[in-house]
Amino acid sequence: MKRERGFAFAAWVAMLCLSAILFIHGCSLPQIIILHDPLSPEEHNNLGRIYESQQQFDQAMQQYRAALKKNRNFVPSLLLLGDLSYRLKKYDEAESAYKKAMKLQPENGDIYNNLCWVYIDQKINMEMAEDFIQKAMSLTPEHRSYYLDTLGVILLKSGKPVESITALKQAVNLIPKDAPEYLSEAYAHLAEAYTTAGNMTAAHDAEQAAEKYRIAK
């Protein structure tokens, strides 16, 4: 009987406290804030990728940021945040994410390449971008064919169509034929470079090649 009375008294005290809270808050339940995030950076990262695959980009961004809130040096989320920010044309956030990742993985040429595209799209920092892509080729030579495409676009945007054509011709010759998406883009860039240089016949041929690989991808 003593234990039952003890529980009854405790319940009465709890009800009294809840009544006081409800009175203070105008008879509405107080907002409960969960301070502990149970997910790891890896789990936030994976959840973000799922959201991104479903085209739910805002939710994906939130998950990548949540991962970085748990671990600001978590490179996978920095790269995914940079990539998605670039796709959404949030260039400041993309640049910031890539630069942080670059400091953590200075030997990763792909990060330098991706940062170059942030600058290319805005038509800024072309000299810096050229330095970065040259460094990328020395750091990750196995991706040289793709980096040559980036270099060609940088040179084109810098007003150097002849040099651009040289780089882009190397790119289309080196990019594997089983990567039609990249070949299509490189040929499209080559067509633009030929057009800028005034060689319309070569531009037409490059456009046709771009279309062929665009259909194949």
N, C-alpha and C positions, 0 to 999 in steps of 0.2 A: 504493500500500500504506500510506503514512503516513496518508492521510485515513481509510482504513478502520480503522486502529489507533486513530486519534483518536476516531472515533465509538464504537468498541467500549469504549474507556476511559471515555468520557463516559457511555455506557449503564450501565457497571458502577458508576460513581459514583452515578448516579441511583438504581439499584436498591438500593445500599447505604443511601442517604439514606431511601428509602421504607421499607426494612426497619426502620430506626431509628425512624421515625415510627410504624409499625405496632406496634412493640414498646412504645413509650411510651404509645400509646393503647389498649393491650390488644388488639392485633391487629385493630382495626376502623379503617376509613378515616376520617380526620378530616373534620368538617363543613366544607363550603366555603360561605362567605357571599359573595354577589354584592353588592358595594357600589355599583355603578353601575346606575341605573335608566335604561334606554335610551328609554323613552317620554316624549314631551312632555306638558305639561298638557292640550293639546287631544286627544291620543290617549287619555290616561287618561279624559278627559271623555267622549269618544265611546264608549269601551269601557264606561264606567259606564252610559250611556244604553241600550246594548244589553242589559246585564245587567238593568237596570230593566224594559225592555220584556218580558223573559222572566220577570219576577217574582222574579228572584234579587237581592233587595234588599240582603242583607249584602255581596255582591260588588260591587254598584253603589256602596254607601257607601264601600267600601274604595278604589274607583277615584276617586271624587270627592275623598276625603281625600288620595290619592296625588297627584292633580293639584295640590292646594293645598300639598302638601309641596314640590312643585317650584316653585310660584309662589303664595304666600299671597294675592296680590291678583288672582287669576284669577276674575273675577266670574261667568262662566258656571257654574263648579263650585260657587261659593258659593251661587248661586241653586238649582241642582239639589240640592245637599246640604240646603239649607233646605227645599225642597219635599218631598223624600223623608223627611227627619226629621220634618216635620209629619205626613205621611201615616202614619208609623210611631209617632206620638205621642211622639217624642223631642223634647219641646218645648224643653229647654235648648239642645240642639244647633241646632235650627231657629232659635231666637231669636238665638243667637250668629252663625250664618251670615248671617241677614238683616241684622243690625246692622252686620256687617263690610261687606256689600255696599252697604248704605245710605251708609256713609261714603265708599265709592269711587264710587258713583253717586247722589249726593244729589238729583238731578233726576228720578229714576225713581219715579213714583208707584206702580207695581205692587209694588215692594219694601215700601213703607209699608203697602199693602193686605194683602199676605201676612203681614206681621208682626202686623197687627191680628188676623188669624184665629188666630194662636198664642195671643194674649191672650184672644180670645173663647172658644176651646175650654177654657181654664183658668179662665175667669171672673175674670180679674185685669186690673189696669191699664186699666179701662174709660175713665177720663178721658184717659189718654195715647193710647189707641186712637182715641178720638173726635178728638183733635187730629191724629193721624197721618192719618186718613182724610180730614179736611178739607184737610190739606196735599196729600194725594195728588190730590184733585180740582183743586187749583190748579196742580199740577205737570203732570198728565196729563189734561187736560179731556176728551180723546176717549174716555176710559174711565169717564167720570162715571156712566153708567148702572149699571155693575157696582159702582162704589164706593158708590153710593146703597144698594144691597142690603147691603153691609157696614155702612154707617152705620145702616141700619134695625135690623140685628141687635145692634149695639153699644147703641143706644138701648133696645132691648127688654131686653137683659141688664142695663141700668142702671136698670130700673124705670120707663121712660118709654114706655109702649105707644102713647099717642096720637101722640107725635112719631115713634115708630117706624113707625106706619101711614102717616104722611105721606111719610116717606122711601121706604118700600117701594112705595107706590102710584106714586111717581115712577119708581122702578126698573123696575117691570113695564111701565110705559108707554113707557119709553125703551130697554129692552133689545131688540135686534133680534129679529124673529120667527124668523130663521134661526139663532138661538142657543137652541134649545129646552132644552138642559141648564141654562143659566143662568136662563132664564125659569121652569123648573120649580122650581129652588131658591128663587128670589125669591118666587114665589107660595106656596111652602110656608112661608117665613118670614113672609109677610103673613098667612097663615092662623093661624100661631102668635100673631102680634101681635093679630089680631082676637079670638082665643080669650081671650088675657090681658085684653083690654079688655072682654070680656063680650058681644061682638057675634057670636053664634053663626051667624046667617044669613050674614053677610059671610064668616065663617070657612069655612063650608061651600062657598060659591061659590069662594073662593080655593083650597081643597083640590081642588075639581073641576078648576080651571084648572091647578093643579100636576100633577095626574094626566094631563091631556090632553097637556101638554108633556113629561111623563116618558115617555109612550108614543111621542111623536114623535121623541125624541132617538135 
